[in-house]
Amino acid sequence: MGNGTVRNFFAGGNTCLGFYSLYNNIIQQKDASRIFVIKGGPGVGKSTFMKYIGNAMLEKGYDIEQHWCSSDNNSLDGVVITKLGVCLLDGTAPHVVDPKTPGAVDEIIHLGDHWNEAQLVKNKAPILNTFKKVSRCFQTAYSSLKEAKIIHDEWASYITESLDFRTINKITHQIIEEIFTNIQRQYEDYQTSRELFAGATTPMGLVNQWPSILQNCKKVVVLRGEPGTGKSAIIQRIITEAKGYGLYTEVFRSSFDPTKFSGVNIPKLKTGVINPFPNDYILDSFMADIVEIDLTAGTIISRLSDYDKEVSECRERFWNSINRAINYIARAKRIHDKLEEYYVPAMDFSKINEMRDRTLQKIIALT
């Protein structure tokens, strides 16, 4: 077969509020036939385990979702085989996942059953020290992101003070009217939203998965503009409007500040609206029609020019803080990789491969 499609997301993020988890939204218990929660230490093969099963099901023609790790660009936190309601999850810190309905839906796969414990105990001191160093790097990264948020709020305040809200409201209404033209309201059931992240602050910098997430969209509206121009508020209005029409939405929280919105996908309308971070994101990988809307059109330039110096300083300070956070997340990744030097030699990977193949057969039995 081999004609399944892949959509990529992030379920957790390194944000200005620290590590922020949307893990509960990877799959709902009521929609799941089986959730495999994978436990084990660094380098024991959790991500490889999930990739192998995801690719095997993809080759059989099943659509899959891949949920990537925000602290390691090449590592998976989860895989969902959507049609079967099957999910595999990394259940270790910082996104600890425990079974909610053990046996009926959830099953724990403990890769630690196949390690040489004596070998790990022997290396207890350096392992503890390495974990401590990783934790310190993340603390520093999150301090920098918190600092960036304070600067971002100051930056946004100058822009907001200089806005002509009549223009912003007019633009907002035009976007909403164009999206929901000729749409019939339906009242059969109240549609909820599924919330995830489309991007992340990672060891490799700021990344996002918009082209993958919106691959079925025919139209993508991209909101441009500086902080404070109301991009998140517009997305929130569209989410509310879609719910009012009884339309299911995929909602995306900002990977920098998860109290804000970075995008919404309305599958029924094949339409997405995004506020990418960083906002100068190049849109060269999209198959959809792109409509770019520049909200700086709502700025009163003469008023904003009073704050040219302050805005320029904020911009520089903000990106310095963001880049410092990225550097510490990258440092955490490098140190974390050293943990694998203790765990990998202590693993019996042949036993893990047997467990992986048994799990794959269990999933195939559900088809």
C-alpha positions as CSV (number, residue, x, y, z in Angstrom):
1,M,0.0,0.0,0.0
2,G,2.2,2.7,1.3
3,N,-0.1,5.7,0.7
4,G,-0.7,6.9,4.2
5,T,-0.1,10.5,5.1
6,V,1.8,12.0,8.0
7,R,0.9,15.1,10.0
8,N,3.5,16.6,12.4
9,F,2.7,18.4,15.7
10,F,4.2,19.3,19.1
11,A,2.3,18.3,22.2
12,G,4.7,20.0,24.6
13,G,6.7,23.2,24.5
14,N,9.5,25.2,26.0
15,T,7.6,28.5,26.7
16,C,7.7,31.7,28.7
17,L,5.7,29.7,31.3
18,G,8.3,26.9,31.5
19,F,7.5,23.5,30.0
20,Y,3.9,23.5,28.9
21,S,2.1,20.3,28.2
22,L,-0.8,19.7,25.9
23,Y,-0.3,15.9,26.1
24,N,-3.9,15.2,27.1
25,N,-4.9,16.4,23.6
26,I,-2.8,13.9,21.6
27,I,-5.8,11.5,21.9
28,Q,-8.9,11.4,24.1
29,Q,-9.7,8.3,26.1
30,K,-13.2,8.1,24.5
31,D,-11.6,8.1,21.0
32,A,-8.8,5.6,21.8
33,S,-8.9,1.8,21.3
34,R,-5.4,1.4,22.7
35,I,-2.9,3.8,24.3
36,F,0.6,2.4,24.8
37,V,2.5,4.4,27.4
38,I,6.3,3.8,27.0
39,K,8.6,4.2,30.0
40,G,12.3,4.0,30.2
41,G,15.5,6.1,30.5
42,P,17.5,8.2,28.0
43,G,18.7,6.4,24.9
44,V,16.7,3.2,25.6
45,G,14.9,3.4,22.3
46,K,11.4,4.9,23.1
47,S,11.5,7.3,20.0
48,T,12.9,4.5,17.7
49,F,10.2,2.1,19.0
50,M,7.5,4.6,18.0
51,K,9.0,5.6,14.7
52,Y,9.3,1.9,13.7
53,I,5.6,1.2,14.4
54,G,4.5,4.5,12.8
55,N,6.4,3.8,9.6
56,A,5.1,0.2,9.5
57,M,1.5,1.4,9.7
58,L,2.2,4.2,7.2
59,E,3.4,1.5,4.7
60,K,0.1,-0.3,5.3
61,G,-1.7,2.8,4.1
62,Y,-2.7,4.2,7.5
63,D,-2.6,8.0,8.2
64,I,-0.4,8.8,11.2
65,E,0.3,11.8,13.4
66,Q,3.8,12.3,14.7
67,H,4.2,14.4,17.9
68,W,7.8,15.7,18.1
69,C,9.9,16.5,21.2
70,S,10.5,20.2,21.7
71,S,13.8,19.5,23.4
72,D,15.2,17.1,20.8
73,N,14.3,17.8,17.1
74,N,14.9,14.1,16.0
75,S,12.9,12.5,18.9
76,L,9.2,11.6,19.0
77,D,7.0,12.1,22.0
78,G,4.1,10.3,20.4
79,V,2.5,8.6,17.4
80,V,-1.2,8.3,16.6
81,I,-2.7,5.9,14.1
82,T,-5.8,7.9,13.7
83,K,-8.2,5.5,12.0
84,L,-7.5,2.8,14.6
85,G,-7.6,5.1,17.6
86,V,-4.1,3.8,18.6
87,C,-1.6,6.0,20.3
88,L,2.0,5.4,21.5
89,L,3.3,7.9,24.0
90,D,6.6,8.7,25.7
91,G,5.4,8.6,29.4
92,T,8.6,9.9,31.0
93,A,9.5,13.3,32.5
94,P,8.8,16.2,31.8
95,H,5.5,15.0,30.3
96,V,4.8,12.2,32.7
97,V,1.8,10.1,31.5
98,D,0.1,7.5,33.6
99,P,-2.7,5.1,32.6
100,K,-6.2,6.6,33.1
101,T,-8.1,3.4,32.3
102,P,-5.5,0.6,32.7
103,G,-6.1,-2.5,30.7
104,A,-9.3,-1.2,29.1
105,V,-7.5,1.4,27.1
106,D,-4.0,2.0,28.5
107,E,-1.1,-0.3,28.6
108,I,2.4,0.4,30.0
109,I,5.4,-0.8,28.0
110,H,8.4,-0.6,30.3
111,L,11.7,-0.7,28.4
112,G,13.5,-0.6,31.7
113,D,12.6,-4.3,32.1
114,H,15.5,-4.9,29.6
115,W,18.4,-3.0,31.1
116,N,21.3,-4.2,33.3
117,E,20.4,-2.5,36.5
118,A,23.7,-3.3,38.2
119,Q,25.6,-1.4,35.4
120,L,23.4,1.7,35.9
121,V,23.7,1.6,39.7
122,K,27.5,1.5,39.3
123,N,27.2,4.8,37.4
124,K,24.7,6.4,39.8
125,A,26.9,9.5,40.7
126,P,27.7,10.6,37.1
127,I,24.1,9.9,36.0
128,L,22.7,12.0,38.8
129,N,25.2,14.8,38.1
130,T,24.3,14.8,34.4
131,F,20.5,15.0,35.1
132,K,21.2,17.9,37.5
133,K,23.2,19.8,34.7
134,V,20.4,19.2,32.2
135,S,17.8,20.6,34.7
136,R,20.0,23.7,35.4
137,C,20.2,24.4,31.6
138,F,16.4,24.3,31.3
139,Q,15.9,26.6,34.4
140,T,18.2,29.1,32.7
141,A,16.4,28.8,29.3
142,Y,13.0,29.3,31.0
143,S,14.3,32.3,32.8
144,S,15.4,33.8,29.5
145,L,12.0,33.0,27.9
146,K,10.2,34.7,30.9
147,E,12.5,37.7,30.5
148,A,11.6,37.7,26.7
149,K,7.9,37.8,27.7
150,I,8.3,40.9,29.8
151,I,10.2,42.6,26.9
152,H,7.5,41.4,24.4
153,D,4.8,42.9,26.6
154,E,6.6,46.3,26.6
155,W,7.1,46.1,22.8
156,A,3.4,45.2,22.3
157,S,2.3,48.1,24.5
158,Y,3.9,50.7,22.2
159,I,2.3,49.2,19.1
160,T,-1.2,48.8,20.8
161,E,-1.1,52.4,21.9
162,S,-0.5,53.4,18.2
163,L,-3.3,51.3,16.7
164,D,-6.4,52.6,15.0
165,F,-8.9,50.0,16.3
166,R,-11.5,50.9,13.7
167,T,-9.1,49.6,11.0
168,I,-8.2,46.5,12.9
169,N,-11.9,45.7,13.6
170,K,-12.7,46.2,9.9
171,I,-9.9,43.8,8.9
172,T,-11.1,41.3,11.4
173,H,-14.7,41.4,10.1
174,Q,-13.5,41.1,6.5
175,I,-11.5,37.9,7.4
176,I,-14.5,36.4,9.3
177,E,-16.9,37.2,6.5
178,E,-14.7,35.7,3.8
179,I,-14.1,32.4,5.8
180,F,-17.8,31.9,6.8
181,T,-19.5,33.0,3.6
182,N,-22.5,30.7,2.7
183,I,-21.8,28.4,5.7
184,Q,-24.9,26.8,7.3
185,R,-25.0,26.7,11.1
186,Q,-25.6,23.2,12.4
187,Y,-26.9,22.3,15.9
188,E,-26.6,18.5,16.0
189,D,-23.8,18.5,18.5
190,Y,-21.5,21.1,20.1
191,Q,-18.1,20.9,18.5
192,T,-15.1,21.2,20.8
193,S,-11.6,22.2,19.8
194,R,-8.4,20.1,19.9
195,E,-5.4,22.2,21.2
196,L,-1.8,21.5,20.3
197,F,1.4,23.3,19.3
198,A,2.4,23.8,15.6
199,G,5.9,25.0,16.6
200,A,8.5,24.8,19.3
201,T,11.6,26.5,20.7
202,T,14.1,23.7,20.1
203,P,17.9,23.0,20.2
204,M,17.9,23.8,16.5
205,G,16.1,27.1,17.0
206,L,12.4,28.1,16.3
207,V,10.7,25.4,14.2
208,N,7.2,24.8,13.1
209,Q,5.1,22.2,11.2
210,W,2.5,24.5,9.5
211,P,2.9,23.0,6.0
212,S,2.4,19.5,7.4
213,I,-0.5,20.5,9.6
214,L,-2.4,22.4,7.0
215,Q,-1.6,20.1,4.1
216,N,-5.3,19.5,3.4
217,C,-6.2,23.3,3.4
218,K,-7.0,25.0,0.1
219,K,-6.6,28.4,1.7
220,V,-4.3,29.7,4.4
221,V,-4.6,33.3,5.8
222,V,-1.4,34.5,7.3
223,L,-1.5,37.4,9.8
224,R,1.5,39.6,9.7
225,G,2.4,42.4,12.1
226,E,4.4,43.4,15.2
227,P,3.5,42.3,18.7
228,G,0.4,44.1,19.9
229,T,-1.4,44.3,16.5
230,G,-4.1,41.8,17.7
231,K,-3.1,38.7,15.7
232,S,-3.9,36.3,18.6
233,A,-7.2,38.1,19.3
234,I,-8.3,37.7,15.7
235,I,-7.6,34.0,15.8
236,Q,-9.6,33.7,19.0
237,R,-12.5,35.5,17.3
238,I,-12.4,33.0,14.4
239,I,-12.3,30.0,16.8
240,T,-15.4,31.4,18.6
241,E,-17.1,32.0,15.3
242,A,-16.4,28.4,14.1
243,K,-17.8,26.9,17.3
244,G,-20.9,29.0,16.8
245,Y,-21.3,27.4,13.4
246,G,-20.9,24.0,14.9
247,L,-17.5,23.4,13.2
248,Y,-14.7,21.3,14.6
249,T,-11.4,23.2,15.0
250,E,-7.8,22.4,15.5
251,V,-6.5,25.2,17.7
252,F,-2.8,26.0,18.1
253,R,-1.3,27.7,21.1
254,S,1.7,30.0,20.7
255,S,4.9,28.1,21.3
256,F,6.3,31.2,23.0
257,D,3.3,32.3,25.1
258,P,0.7,29.5,25.4
259,T,-1.9,31.9,26.7
260,K,-2.0,33.2,23.1
261,F,-3.1,31.6,19.8
262,S,-0.8,31.0,16.9
263,G,-3.3,29.5,14.5
264,V,-6.6,27.6,13.8
265,N,-7.4,24.9,11.3
266,I,-11.0,24.4,10.2
267,P,-10.9,21.1,8.4
268,K,-14.5,21.2,7.1
269,L,-13.8,24.5,5.3
270,K,-10.3,23.5,4.3
271,T,-9.1,26.8,5.7
272,G,-6.3,27.8,8.2
273,V,-5.5,31.1,9.8
274,I,-2.0,31.4,11.2
275,N,0.2,33.9,13.1
276,P,3.6,32.3,12.7
277,F,6.4,32.8,15.2
278,P,8.7,34.4,14.1
279,N,6.4,36.5,12.1
280,D,8.7,36.8,9.1
281,Y,8.3,33.1,8.5
282,I,8.8,32.3,4.8
283,L,5.7,30.5,3.3
284,D,7.5,28.5,0.5
285,S,6.3,25.0,1.4
286,F,2.6,25.4,1.2
287,M,0.3,23.9,-1.4
288,A,-2.6,26.1,-0.5
289,D,-3.6,29.6,-1.7
290,I,-1.9,32.0,0.7
291,V,-3.6,35.3,1.7
292,E,-1.2,37.6,3.7
293,I,-2.8,40.3,5.8
294,D,-0.5,43.0,7.2
295,L,-2.0,44.4,10.4
296,T,0.5,47.2,10.5
297,A,-2.0,48.8,8.2
298,G,-3.9,49.6,11.4
299,T,-1.0,51.5,12.9
300,I,-1.0,55.3,13.2
301,I,2.6,55.9,12.0
302,S,2.8,59.4,13.5
303,R,1.9,58.1,16.9
304,L,4.2,55.1,16.7
305,S,7.2,57.2,15.6
306,D,7.3,58.7,19.1
307,Y,8.5,55.2,20.3
308,D,10.9,54.3,17.5
309,K,13.8,54.1,19.9
310,E,11.9,52.0,22.5
311,V,10.5,49.6,19.9
312,S,14.0,49.1,18.3
313,E,15.5,48.4,21.8
314,C,12.7,46.0,22.7
315,R,13.2,44.1,19.4
316,E,16.9,43.7,20.0
317,R,16.5,42.7,23.7
318,F,13.7,40.3,22.9
319,W,15.7,38.3,20.3
320,N,18.8,38.3,22.5
321,S,16.7,36.6,25.2
322,I,15.1,34.1,22.8
323,N,18.5,33.2,21.3
324,R,20.0,32.8,24.8
325,A,17.1,30.4,25.7
326,I,17.7,28.4,22.5
327,N,21.5,28.2,23.3
328,Y,20.6,26.7,26.8
329,I,18.1,24.3,25.3
330,A,20.8,23.2,22.9
331,R,23.3,22.8,25.7
332,A,20.7,20.7,27.7
333,K,20.4,18.5,24.6
334,R,24.2,18.0,24.3
335,I,24.5,17.1,28.0
336,H,21.4,14.9,27.9
337,D,23.0,13.0,25.0
338,K,25.8,12.0,27.4
339,L,23.3,10.1,29.5
340,E,23.0,7.7,26.6
341,E,26.6,6.7,27.2
342,Y,25.5,5.1,30.5
343,Y,22.1,3.7,29.3
344,V,22.8,2.4,25.8
345,P,25.5,-0.1,26.9
346,A,23.2,-1.4,29.7
347,M,20.3,-2.2,27.3
348,D,19.4,-5.5,25.7
349,F,18.1,-4.2,22.4
350,S,17.2,-7.6,21.0
351,K,14.6,-7.9,23.8
352,I,13.3,-4.4,23.1
353,N,12.9,-5.3,19.4
354,E,10.9,-8.4,20.4
355,M,8.7,-6.2,22.5
356,R,8.3,-3.7,19.6
357,D,7.3,-6.5,17.2
358,R,4.8,-7.9,19.6
359,T,3.3,-4.4,20.0
360,L,3.1,-4.0,16.3
361,Q,1.2,-7.3,16.0
362,K,-1.3,-6.2,18.6
363,I,-1.9,-3.1,16.6
364,I,-2.3,-5.0,13.3
365,A,-4.8,-7.3,15.1
366,L,-7.0,-4.2,15.5
367,T,-7.2,-3.5,11.8
